[in-house]
């Protein structure tokens, strides 16, 4: 399975999350775990 992710909007969403800007949009395209870095260190890089 292949997937695409727009890095520009993801970067803006991460910056907004870091600045404690409220993000009220729930989307299956950008999981909340990706924004709050809950997967950090879970996969070898």
Protein Blocks (a to p, Z undefined) as FASTA:
>chain_A
ZZdddfklmmmmmmmmmnopacfbdcfklcfklmnopmgokacZZ
